[in-house]
Structure formats: structure tokens, C-alpha cells
Amino acid sequence: MVSSSHHIQALVNDNRSLTDVMTNVPYDDLVRKRQEADEQGQKDFHYFNDQEILAYYLHHNHNVDQSKGRSKRTVQSYQSELFMFIEHIMTYSQDIGIHFAHAQPGSLFRSLSASDIEKYQAWLIHEYPIIIGRNSDYSPATIARKSTIIKNFLRFLYHNGYIEKDIARFMKAATVNRDERPNRDLGLHEVKGILDYFSKEVDHPVMFGIVHLLVTTGMRNEELCRATIGDIEYDHDRERYYLHITGKGNKKRVVPLHEAVMKSINRFRFVRGVPTIGASTDDMPLIVSSTGRAYSPSYLSQYFTRVMQRANLSFLKGKTVTPHSFRHAFAILSYREGVDIYTIMRSLGHEKIETTEIYLPKEMEKDEHASLKWSFSDFV
């Protein structure tokens, strides 16, 4: 048996860093290496090492149209989670109980067993949060995301013959029940209260503009960060402004910008010291940070959440309010106004009604309770 410390050190010595490979190895070169193996009668990834197979997995596109592949943000998210997985294995193998009983020189992935991955998942859920000083376990949604990314990658290795066994087969399912999802429900009372707070109690045109834009369009945080002045179109027939949005998978949709929202955006831009919409060039971001540059999705989310926490609004007690909360609010307010769920689905850019229904479970439950169908009125 090879000791874990000796094996890990050998992996470090034999291979370039993951970051170097991700940065320096062009995807086209990896495709040619795979094709060469196929032409020589070898398994597709016969000539790959761990770093190359990881780079191939992250950048491989199943669609001929490159614009329909994973977004840059998604690739970065997958890369971060998989790098963390690898770092955990190499740093905490003894604590996890991984002994590399069947170590394969030069390959971490081929040295892992199904039992190793089973132990790792349990350690990640119960032990790692303590190591990094968290006061609680990861949320069910976080566990589900991490487990899904790792499992999909390991299944990719197995189904493509890079590893011989399905080492993800003992990973437990990590699904998120409806009741375990963060409480993001904001009704008309809460939305009005938030807008009033940022316009009357405190004069905060930046937060007011962001909230106003999000709740009236149903945009995602990432979509808002990508939006530019050139994405705005004035429809002369309808006498209304519209914003062209590029959503997940580079899917396009158009949302109206109400006159009051246009005023909010312009006030936001005035406070930030940048030209109003009509005086800006097409390539300028729609909303900008204090530096005058486009927000990154992560920074906008952090900034937004931080300001909302400082607001300490009593009617939001127990709610997790993020930019995404107002996407939910858009769905809830639309539903309460009698908009059919199919129209809400299209407006949000969802492909399936089931996804839209995730935003509305409590609303639909309240409206569909059996007692609301009773015809007698003796005691109701």
C-alpha cells in the first residue's frame, strides 16, 4: 500500500498545477489529442492526465452553437467547486479516511474508490464546516449544488472510460425539498415597504434603482450585470422602452422598461456620476458600481445583501433578501394580478412551467385550498 502522503506528494511533483493547465492548454489541443487516441484505436482519453481531463470537461460544449454552451460564470462556478474537491482530497485525506489502497501513479482520479467518495461526501457535510469555522452546516441547497457538480464530473470520467469504476455510485442524493429552500417570498406589502425605505426613510437612489428594476422585470442578477445601454430599444408603435436580455444559455428575451423605472435608472446613473441613458454610448453598462464600471454578479449580490441587512426592516424578519428575491417577487406579484403561469414562465425566461411553479408554491397553495371552494357560509 502506498501511503497517502507519499502518493499526494508524487501527484504534486509529477503534474503541473491545475491553474496552469486551465489557463495555458487550449481546448482545441485537447480535442486533437482525443481524436488522435481514437484514430489509433485507443480509448478517447488515453493520452490525457488529470488536469487535461478536467480542463476538457469544463470547456466541452455539446452544442454546435458555441453560444449555447455553459456560460463563463457557470464554468467558473464548476471550476471552483472541483478545485475545492481536489484540494480537500489532497489536504485532508487522512482526516477523511482516504488511504489510496489502489494508488495509480500520476492520477488522483484513478486512485480514488467509491468508498473514498462516499467518505468524502459525509466529511464535506458534517466535518468541513467545523474546520472552516462555520456555526452551522451547509444549507441543503449548497450541499445539493456541491454534490451534483462532483457527481456529474466523476460520472463523466467513468462513462468516457477515463476511470474504470463508477466511483460516484455510493454518493447520497442531495435534493432540496420545497420547505428547505430559502424564504424569498416578498409580497406587495414588502416590496412597497422596501421601495419606500430607500426613497423616503433613507435617500438611496442606487438601491432604489436596483430594486425597482429587478422587481418590475424579473431579471436575474447576472442578466442585470451584463445589460448595456445598447440593449435598450424604444418601440415607437408601443411608445415604450424595452430591454433586450441575454439569459442562461445565451437565450434572448425582451422585457418592458416602464417610464417610472427609466427615471429610477437615470437617477441611479446621476448619483453614480455617469451620463443618463440618452447621453450614454451603447457599450456602457446599464448599472455601474461606485468605480463607474459594470458590477460582477458576485459583487453586486454581496453589496446588495449587505445594504439590505443594514436596513434591518422589521417586516423582513426571517427572510433572506438577495437580488434573486425580487425575481421571485416579480412572479408572485404577477400571479396575484391574475397573470397566467405560462406568461410568467415566458417573462422569466424559464423553459418549463415546473421551474416557475417553484417560485409560487405558497401562493398556489393558499388559492387552491379545499375550504375556499365551499359554497355554504354558515361558519366561514
N, C-alpha and C positions, 0 to 999 in steps of 0.2 A: 504494500500500500504506500502511496506517495503522500507525505504529509501535506496538509492544506497550505501551510506557509511556504513550503518549498515549491508547490505547484503554482501558487499565485505569483511568487517571485519570478518563476520561469515564464509565466504568461506576460508579465510586465517587461521582462528582458527581451523576449522574443518578438514582441509586436510593437508597432508604433502606437502612439496614443490614439484613442478613438476620435478625439477632436481633430487631430491632424488628418486622419483618413476622411472624416466627414467634410473637411474643408478643401482637401487637395486632390481627392480622387474623383475625376469627372464621371458622372453616371454613364455616359456613353462608353467609357472604357470598361466599365463593369458589364455592360450589355455585351460588348465584344468578347470579353473573357467567358461569359456564359455561353455565347454562340460557339466559341472555339471548342469548349468542352463537348457540346452537343455534336459538333461535326466530327469529333474524334471518338464518338461513341461512349463518352463518359457521362456521369450524372451532371446535370446542368451547372451545379455549383462546386464541381470537383476541385477547381483551382482557386476557390475563394478561401479567405481566412475569416475570422470572426468579425473583424472590423469592416471588411468589404461586404459581407452578407448583411450586416446591419445597415450600412450605407445604401445598399441596393434596396432593402426593404423599405427604408424611409422615403426614398425618392422614386420608387417604381410607380408608374401610372398605368392603370388597367384600361384607360380610355385613350383612343387615338387623339382626341382633342385634349391637348395638354391643359387647357384652361379648366377642364372638368375634373382634374385630379385633386389631391389634397392641397389645401391652401398652405401658404408659408407658415401661418400661425399653427395649423394642425401639425405640420411636420415638426415644428419646434417643440410643440407640446409632447408628441410621441418621443422625440429625441431626448427631451429632458427626463421623461419617465423611464425610458430604457437605460439611459446613462446612470440614473439613480439606482435602478435594479442591479446593474453590473457592479457599480461601486459598493453597494450593500454586500453583494456576494463576496467580493474581493476583500472587503474590510471586516465584515462581521461573520465570516464563515464559521468560525469556531463557536461563537455565541448562538448562531442559528442551528448548529449541529450538522453542518455540511463537512464531510471528510474526504470527498473526492476519491471514493473507493475504486472508481474505474477511470482514473485521470487519463485524459488524452493530451499528450504534449502539444502545446501551441494553441489549444482551443478550449476556452472556458465553456462554451455552449455544449460541446460534445462530452464534456467531463461531468455534466450535471445529470442527475437521475430524477425520476418522477417524485421520489421521496424527498429529495433535496428541495424541489419546488414547492411541494406540499408544506414542508417545514418553513420555507421562506415566507409563504403567504401568511401562515399563522404568526410568525415573528413580526412581519410588517404590520399586522393588525393590532397585536397585543403588546409587543415589546418596543418597537421602534419609536412610537410616540413618546414613551417614557424617556428614551435615550436623548431625544431632541428637546426635552423639557416641556412637552405639551401637558396641559392639565386634564386632557380627556383624549379618548381615542379619536381616530379619524372619523369623519361623518360617513354614513352609508354611501353617499354619492361619491365621496373621494375614494373610498375603498373599491367601489364598483369601477370607477374610471381607471385606477391603477391596475386592478386585477384584469380588466378587459384588455388593456394595452399589452400587458405582459403575456397574457394567454394567447392573444392573436399573433404576436411575434413568434412565440415558441411553436405554435401550430403551423405557422408559415415555414419555419425551419424543418419541421417534421414532414409536412406534405410535399415539400420540394426536395426531400432527400438529403438535406444538409446534416441532420441528425437522424439516427436510426429508430429512435423510440419517441412516442408521444409523451414527453416529459411533463406536459401540462394536464395530463389526464386526471390527476388527483386534486387539481385546484378546485376549490369550492365555488359554486355560483355566487356572484355578488350582485344581486339585483336590488333596486331601490323601490320599496313599496310607496304607495301614494302618501301614507302618513309619515314617511321618513323624509320626504322632500322638504327643503327649507320653506318656511311660511313666507311666500312672496305676494300674498293676496292683498291688493290695495284697491279699495272701492272708491267711489266718487268722493265720499267724505274725506278719506285720507289724502287723495290726490289734490283736492281743493285746499286742504289744510297745509300740505307741503308747499304748494304754489303760493299760498297766502303768506306763509312763513318767510319764504325767500324774496317776496316782493314788498311785504308790509312790516313784519316784525324785524327783519334784517334786510337791508338793501343788498341783495346778492345776485346781480344780473347774470353772472356766469352759471350758477347752479339753477337759477330760474330758467334760463335759456335751454340748458341741457335737459332738464326735466320736461319742460314744455315740448321740446322737440321729440323726445323719446315717447312720451305718453300719447301724443297725437299721431305718431307714425307707426309705432310698434317696431321701430328699428332695433337691431341688435347693437350691442356696444361696439363690436368690430366694424359693423357697417357704418356707424356714425363716424368712427375714427378715419375710415377710408374716404368718406364723402368729400368732394371738392366743389368749388363754386361752379365749375363746368358741368356738374351733374344736375344743376338746376335748369329747368326749362319752363318758359312761360307759354301756356296754351291760350292763344288768342280767342279761339272759339269758346272755350270754357271760362275764359277770363280768370285763370287760376295758375298758380305756380305748382310745379311738380318736381320731385326729386327722383332721379334715376339711381336705384340702389343695386350694388353688386353683393349678393348674399353668399351663403355657403355653396361650395362647388361652382362658384362664379355664375350662379343663377341670377337673372336680372328680373327686377320688378320696379314698378313706379308707384310712388306714394304722393298724395297731395300735401302741399305746404299751405296751411291756412294763413290768411292775412295776419292774424294776431301772432302766429308762430314766426312769420317773416320779420315782424317787428321785434320779437324776442331775440332772434338770431342777430339782427343788426345792432341791437343794444348790447348784446354779448360781445360782438366784434368791436364796438366802440370802446367798451371798457377794457378790452384786451389791447387796444391801440392799433388795430388793423382796419383797413378800409371796409366799408359796408359792402353788402353783396353786389350792388350795382356798380361799385367803383373798383371791384377786385378783378384780377385776371383769373382765367378758367382753372389754372393749375393750383390755385391757393386752397388750402384745406377749409372746409366749411366751419369747423370749430378749431380753435388753437389753444395751446397751453399758454402760460404766462411768458414763455420764451418766444411766442409768435409762431411756433411750429405745430405740426399735427401731433395729437396725442397718440401714444401707443395704447392699444386696448387695455393692457395690464395697468399702465399708469393712470389712465382715466378711471378705471374701476377702483383703484386704490384711493385716488383723490376724492372720487365721488363718495365712496363708503366712509372715508374719514370725515368729510364735511357733514354727512348725514348723521354720523354718530355724535358729533359735537352739537348738532341741533337738539338732540335729546327730547324729541317730541313725545309727549305722554301717550298720544293715540297710536303711536307706533310700537309701544312696548310689546316685546315678544316677537317682533317681525324682523327679518333680515332684509334690509333695503339696499339693493345694488342697482346699477343701471338696468340689469335684466328684470328687476321688479316691475319696471314701467312697461316692459313688453307684455308681461302678464296683465298689468293694469289695462293696457290697450285692449286685450282680449276680453277682460271682464267687463269693462265699460261698454264695449261694442255689443256684447251678449245682452247686457241689461237694457240696451237701447233697442233690442229686438233684431239685431243683425243675425242672419243665419250663420251657422257654424262653418259652412262651406266658404262663404265670403270672408269670414275671419281667417280661415285657413289660407286662402289666396293672399289676403292682405299681409299676413305674417311671413309669407314665403315658405310655408310648410308644404310638403309633398303628400302627407297623409293626414286625414282627419283625426286619426288616433293621437297624433302628436299634439294637435290643437286641443284635444279633449283633456290632455294632461294639465293645460292651463286653466281649465274650467271645472274641475270635479266638484268643488263645493257649491259653485253657482248652480250647476245642473242638478245636484243632489237636493238643494233647497227648493228648486222649482218642480221637481218630479216626485216629491214625497206623496205617498198614497192619500194622506189626510187632506191634501189640497184638492182632491178630486171628489170629496164628499159633497152630496147635494143637500143634505139636511143641515140645519143651522141651530139645532137646539143648544149645543154647548160649544160651538166653535165660532 
